[in-house]
Amino acid sequence: PASPEKGLSLRDRLIAGLQARLPSEIEFIDRVLVEVAAGRLPLTLVNQTFFWARQRSSVSRDARACRPIIYFRFAMMAQAKRLGVVL
Protein backbone atom coordinates (compact mmCIF):
# COMPACT_ATOMS: atom_id res chain seq x y z
CA PRO A 1 0.00 0.00 0.00
CA ALA A 2 1.07 3.56 -0.66
CA SER A 3 1.98 5.93 2.12
CA PRO A 4 3.07 9.57 2.03
CA GLU A 5 6.67 8.48 2.50
CA LYS A 6 6.62 5.55 0.08
CA GLY A 7 4.28 6.39 -2.81
CA LEU A 8 2.87 3.92 -5.33
CA SER A 9 4.96 1.17 -6.81
CA LEU A 10 5.22 1.05 -10.60
CA ARG A 11 3.04 -2.07 -10.61
CA ASP A 12 0.32 -0.38 -8.57
CA ARG A 13 0.49 2.75 -10.74
CA LEU A 14 0.13 0.73 -13.93
CA ILE A 15 -2.75 -1.38 -12.59
CA ALA A 16 -4.66 1.60 -11.21
CA GLY A 17 -3.81 4.06 -13.96
CA LEU A 18 -4.61 1.64 -16.77
CA GLN A 19 -7.72 0.33 -15.01
CA ALA A 20 -6.52 -3.27 -15.32
CA ARG A 21 -9.16 -5.57 -13.84
CA LEU A 22 -8.93 -8.95 -15.50
CA PRO A 23 -6.32 -11.49 -14.38
CA SER A 24 -4.93 -11.56 -17.94
CA GLU A 25 -4.45 -7.78 -17.86
CA ILE A 26 -2.59 -7.92 -14.56
CA GLU A 27 -0.46 -10.81 -15.84
CA PHE A 28 0.45 -8.71 -18.88
CA ILE A 29 1.54 -5.83 -16.64
CA ASP A 30 3.63 -8.27 -14.60
CA ARG A 31 5.32 -9.55 -17.80
CA VAL A 32 6.13 -5.96 -18.77
CA LEU A 33 7.64 -5.35 -15.34
CA VAL A 34 9.80 -8.49 -15.61
CA GLU A 35 11.20 -7.20 -18.90
CA VAL A 36 11.85 -3.76 -17.39
CA ALA A 37 13.65 -5.34 -14.42
CA ALA A 38 15.73 -7.46 -16.81
CA GLY A 39 16.70 -4.34 -18.77
CA ARG A 40 15.10 -5.49 -22.01
CA LEU A 41 12.36 -2.82 -21.96
CA PRO A 42 13.29 0.75 -21.06
CA LEU A 43 11.26 2.25 -18.22
CA THR A 44 10.91 5.47 -20.21
CA LEU A 45 9.19 3.54 -23.01
CA VAL A 46 6.76 1.96 -20.54
CA ASN A 47 6.00 5.39 -19.04
CA GLN A 48 5.50 6.99 -22.45
CA THR A 49 3.15 4.19 -23.49
CA PHE A 50 1.30 4.46 -20.16
CA PHE A 51 0.64 8.18 -20.60
CA TRP A 52 -0.23 7.76 -24.29
CA ALA A 53 -2.76 5.02 -23.47
CA ARG A 54 -4.40 7.15 -20.78
CA GLN A 55 -4.63 10.10 -23.15
CA ARG A 56 -5.94 7.93 -25.99
CA SER A 57 -8.64 6.35 -23.83
CA SER A 58 -9.89 9.73 -22.69
CA VAL A 59 -10.73 10.73 -26.28
CA SER A 60 -12.11 7.34 -27.35
CA ARG A 61 -15.71 7.23 -28.50
CA ASP A 62 -15.89 3.45 -28.47
CA ALA A 63 -17.45 2.43 -25.16
CA ARG A 64 -15.94 -1.07 -25.35
CA ALA A 65 -12.37 0.22 -25.55
CA CYS A 66 -12.46 3.07 -23.09
CA ARG A 67 -10.12 1.56 -20.48
CA PRO A 68 -6.48 2.57 -21.01
CA ILE A 69 -5.22 -1.01 -20.59
CA ILE A 70 -6.73 -1.87 -23.99
CA TYR A 71 -4.52 0.70 -25.74
CA PHE A 72 -1.50 0.04 -23.51
CA ARG A 73 -1.48 -3.67 -24.21
CA PHE A 74 -1.48 -3.37 -28.00
CA ALA A 75 0.97 -0.46 -28.07
CA MET A 76 3.35 -2.11 -25.60
CA MET A 77 3.34 -5.35 -27.59
CA ALA A 78 4.19 -3.43 -30.76
CA GLN A 79 6.99 -1.51 -29.02
CA ALA A 80 8.39 -4.69 -27.46
CA LYS A 81 8.32 -6.50 -30.81
CA ARG A 82 10.26 -3.63 -32.37
CA LEU A 83 12.93 -4.18 -29.68
CA GLY A 84 12.91 -7.96 -30.10
CA VAL A 85 11.19 -8.62 -26.78
CA VAL A 86 8.34 -11.13 -26.52
CA LEU A 87 5.61 -10.27 -24.05
N, C-alpha and C positions, 0 to 999 in steps of 0.2 A: 504493500500500500504506500501511497505517496504521503509525504509529510513536508512541512515547510522547509526543513533542512535537506531532505533527500530528493524531492521531485519525482516525476514519473520516469519509469524505465522506458527504454526505447520500445520494448515489446508492448507495454501498457499503452504508450502513446499511439502506436500503430493500431492496436486493437480498438481502442476507443475512438481515435480520430478517423479511422476508416470504417467504423461501424461494423466490424467483423463479428458475426454472430454464429455462423455455422462452424462445426468442428473442422470442416475442410478449409475454411477461410483462415482459421487460427493456425492450422497445420501449415498452410502456405506461408503465413507470416513467420512462423518458427523456422521454416526452411530458408527464407530470406535472411533471417538473423544468423543462422548457421554459416551461410556463405559470407556474410559481413564479418563475422568473427574469424573466419578462415582467411580473410583478406582477398577473397575472389570477387566480391561485390563492394564497390566503394560506398561508404556511408553517405557521402554527398549525393550519390545517384539515388539512393533509397529515399533520402530526404526530399530531393527534387521531385521524384515520382509521387511521393506522399502528398506534397503540397499541390502538385498538378492535379492529382486525382480528386482532392478535396475541392479544388476550384472547378474542375470539370463537372463534378456531380452537382454543384450548386446551380449550374446553368442548364442542366439536363431537363428535357421536357418529357422524357420517357419515364413513367412512374416505376417501371420494373427495374430500371438501372440507376436509381437515384442514390444508392449507397456508394460511397467512394471506393470501397473494397473492390467493386466490380471493375472500375477503371484501373485501379492500382494493380490488380492481378494481371490483367492483360498487358499493361504497359511494362510492368516489371519483368514479365516473362520475355517480352520482346527485347528489353534492354539486356537482360541476362544472356539471351541467345546471342546477341551481338558481341558479347564479351566471352562467349564460349562456356558459359555456366549453365548447367541444367538445374532447373528448379522443380 
